[in-house]
Amino acid sequence: MKAEYNLIANIIESNSTVLDVGCDDGTLMEFLKKKQKCEYKRN
């Protein structure tokens, strides 16, 4: 896990929807899904 993932997770509200627009391999989205219970959409 990259160090900035926790910083990003603190900015994103729990249970929100996040749009992933070509952001690497999806590990950040999986992290947010587990930590913040976010739903995400891939483009």
C-alpha positions, 0 to 999 in steps of 0.5 A: 500500500502506498503511503498516500492512500491513508491521506486520500482516504481521510479526504473521501467521506464514508459511503461515497461514490468515487470515479476512477478515471485510469488511475493505475491498477485499481489498488487505491479503489480497493483500499477505499472500498474496504476502509471507507466503504466507498462504491466506485465506478471505473471509466 
